Structure formats: structure tokens, C-alpha cells
Amino acid sequence: MTDGYDLDEGPDPAAYAADSPEPDSEGESTATVHAVGIGPGNPEYLVPRVERAIREADVVVGFETVVEFVRDRTDADCLTCGYRDEADALDAFADRVARGERGAAVLMGDPNHSGYQFVGKVERAVDDATGGSAEVRVVPGISSLQVAASRARTPVEDSTFVTLHKSGDLTEEIDRLRRDVGSRHLLVLPRPFDRMPGDVAADLLDHGGDPDAEALVCERLTHDDERITRTTLRDLAGHAGGDEPSDSPFSDLSVLVVRR
């Protein structure tokens, strides 16, 4: 079931989620499962439609750090997981949905900005458990990328967005950054902790990036301890290397912006 994915061999669960458009929205209000974006973590950025889906659910599933942001918004049973027990949690969630319960899968930010691997795993688990009879709908939220674009004044239409915050090969994503550095603003979700802001900066410098290009590392956006580090590609590249939390001065809740 959900543990059938091997991202070194494929298929990528994000491809499963993006395989086809959602059906017409006439049944949206009674969908069995909603995959919802809860925003960057500040409750003021939790959109009403997402809050309603969580409130009306019988069972909620998500990574423990995500569920904790919304646990007080619902009376649903909350199934939490980490990477190691993700498959078991999703199978338990899907079994509940197959018995007719309303489900909500919660993701940070907006599922359309770096959430499709999890959405695909949810959808695959639900399809397996229900024989494809349950409908899964994505409800967008506010992404930290949107907040970062506002802080950095980098309009999305003039920017290249890349998420590195996913499992598997990143060659295509890295190539897009190399291609567009200097010509477009870059909005990057780093991957903890082997593709952090310093690593991205070093790679961009090796592929034609301007050492004096303005870079902002935005951490824990909208939270009370929000921090924005304003630097250059040259100085940021000094933090490259390593794959442990202690190897980077930046948190796993970071967005990198490189202005053109």
C-alpha cells in the first residue's frame, strides 16, 4: 500500500497526486477526504475553508509537528506520524475513511507548494482502502513562500519557485535554479539538512550566480520568533556543507530568496 513507494526507483507519489484534475466541484462540500494546507503555523493565517474541513472531520492525519498546530481546532481523532511510521498512520486513516468517516490530511503551508508527495501517499492509501470510491480534494492554504515573497518584495510572476523539500532526486529542480539565477528572483524551499540555504548558494555561485546578489533567508515566518537574515550569495555560501542540523545556522523552517 503506501509503503510501496521507493523514491530511488519510483514512482514518485507526487505524480500519483498530479495524474489528473479533480472532478467537477459539485460534490466538494461532501467530499470524504480533504488534504488541507494549514498555513505557516500562525493561526491568523489559517483560512476559514481549511478550518471548517478540520473541524468537521472525524479523523485527522499528518506529521506530528503539523497536527499540533490545529489539534485544538477539532474534536476528531488525530493520527500523528513521522517519516518512519507514516505508512502505518496513513493506512489506519484510510481504513477509517473506508468505514465512512470524514477525513482530513493536514500539511504545512499550501499543499500545492511542496506537499504533493504527501498528498499522493494519502490519495493512494485512500484509493487502496476504498477501491477508489472516496473522493480526495485539495484545499489550498497560505504558504510561507507567499509570505517570503511579500517580505522580499519579489512578485511571484517574476520569480522561479523550486521546492527541494522532498525525497528523491533533485536534478531537475537544481537545473531550474541554475538556469534562472540572475534573470529571475528565486524562491526556494530548502531540504533539511543536505540542501540548506548555504548549499544552494554555493551551487549557484558555481553556475554563474553573482557573488553580490542579495539573498534573504526567512525563518519561521509569521511566528513570534520570525527571523530574516539579509546577506549575499558569497557570504551565504560560507555555510555550505554537512547534512546534520548542527551543520547549518538555519532552521528546517526556512525559505531562501535570491533577488535578481
Long-range contacts (C-beta under 8 A, 24 or more apart in sequence): 1-87, 1-90, 1-91, 1-94, 1-124, 1-125, 1-128, 1-129, 2-86, 2-87, 2-90, 2-91, 2-121, 2-124, 2-125, 2-128, 3-87, 4-124, 5-121, 5-124, 7-167, 7-168, 7-169, 8-168, 12-117, 12-120, 12-168, 13-116, 13-117, 13-118, 13-119, 13-120, 13-121, 13-124, 14-116, 14-117, 14-119, 14-120, 14-166, 15-120, 16-120, 16-123, 16-124, 17-116, 17-117, 17-119, 17-120, 17-123, 18-116, 18-120, 22-137, 22-138, 23-135, 27-135, 28-137, 31-135, 31-136, 31-137, 32-97, 32-102, 32-103, 32-126, 32-130, 32-134, 32-135, 32-136, 33-97, 33-102, 33-103, 33-104, 33-105, 33-122, 33-126, 33-134, 33-135, 33-136, 33-137, 34-103, 34-104, 34-105, 34-136, 34-137, 34-138, 34-139, 35-104, 35-105, 35-107, 35-111, 35-115, 35-118, 35-119, 35-122, 35-123, 35-136, 35-137, 35-138, 35-139, 36-104, 36-105, 36-106, 36-107, 36-111, 36-138, 36-139, 36-141, 37-107, 37-108, 37-109, 37-110, 37-111, 37-112, 37-113, 37-115, 37-139, 37-140, 37-141, 37-142, 37-143, 38-66, 38-69, 38-70, 38-106, 38-107, 38-108, 38-109, 38-141, 39-108, 39-109, 39-110, 39-141, 39-142, 39-143, 39-222, 40-108, 40-109, 40-142, 40-143, 40-144, 40-147, 40-221, 40-222, 40-223, 41-69, 41-108, 41-220, 41-222, 41-223, 41-253, 42-222, 42-223, 43-69, 44-222, 45-141, 45-142, 45-147, 45-222, 46-70, 46-73, 46-141, 47-140, 47-141, 47-142, 49-139, 50-139, 50-141, 53-104, 53-139, 54-104, 54-106, 56-102, 57-102, 57-103, 57-104, 58-96, 58-101, 58-102, 58-103, 59-93, 59-96, 59-97, 59-101, 59-102, 59-103, 59-104, 60-103, 60-104, 60-105, 60-106, 61-89, 61-90, 61-92, 61-93, 61-103, 61-104, 61-105, 61-106, 61-122, 62-105, 62-106, 62-107, 66-106, 66-107, 66-108, 67-106, 69-106, 70-106, 74-104, 76-104, 86-121, 87-121, 90-121, 90-122, 90-125, 91-125, 91-129, 93-122, 93-125, 93-126, 94-122, 94-125, 94-126, 94-128, 94-129, 94-130, 95-129, 97-126, 97-129, 97-130, 97-134, 98-126, 98-129, 98-130, 98-134, 107-141, 108-144, 109-141, 109-142, 109-143, 109-144, 109-145, 110-140, 110-141, 110-142, 110-143, 110-145, 110-146, 111-138, 111-139, 111-140, 111-141, 112-138, 112-140, 112-143, 113-143, 113-145, 113-161, 113-163, 113-189, 114-143, 114-163, 114-165, 114-166, 114-189, 117-166, 117-167, 144-189, 144-218, 144-221, 144-222, 144-253, 144-255, 145-187, 145-189, 145-255, 147-218, 147-221, 147-222, 147-255, 148-187, 148-216, 148-218, 148-221, 148-255, 148-257, 149-187, 149-257, 151-216, 151-218, 151-221, 151-228, 151-257, 152-185, 152-216, 152-218, 152-257, 152-259, 154-185, 154-187, 154-257, 154-259, 155-185, 156-187, 158-184, 158-185, 158-260, 159-184, 159-185, 159-186, 159-187, 160-184, 160-185, 160-186, 160-187, 161-187, 161-188, 162-186, 162-187, 162-188, 162-189, 163-188, 163-189, 164-188, 164-189, 164-190, 164-191, 164-195, 164-200, 165-189, 165-190, 165-191, 165-192, 166-191, 170-195, 174-203, 177-203, 177-204, 178-203, 178-204, 178-207, 178-208, 181-207, 181-208, 181-209, 181-210, 181-213, 181-258, 182-208, 182-209, 182-210, 182-213, 182-260, 183-260, 184-260, 185-257, 185-258, 185-259, 185-260, 186-256, 186-257, 186-258, 186-260, 187-255, 187-256, 187-257, 188-255, 188-256, 188-257, 188-258, 189-255, 189-256, 190-250, 190-254, 190-255, 190-256, 192-245, 192-252, 193-242, 193-243, 193-244, 193-245, 193-247, 193-248, 193-252, 194-242, 194-243, 196-239, 196-247, 196-248, 196-250, 196-254, 197-236, 197-239, 197-248, 197-250, 197-254, 197-256, 198-236, 198-237, 198-238, 198-239, 198-240, 198-241, 198-248, 198-250, 199-240, 199-241, 200-256, 201-233, 201-236, 201-237, 201-239, 201-240, 201-256, 201-258, 202-237, 202-240, 204-233, 204-258, 205-233, 205-234, 205-237, 209-233, 209-258, 213-258, 213-259, 213-260, 214-258, 214-259, 215-256, 215-257, 215-258, 215-259, 216-256, 216-257, 216-259, 217-250, 217-254, 217-255, 217-256, 217-257, 218-254, 218-255, 218-256, 218-257, 219-250, 219-251, 219-253, 219-254, 220-251, 220-253, 221-253, 221-255, 233-258
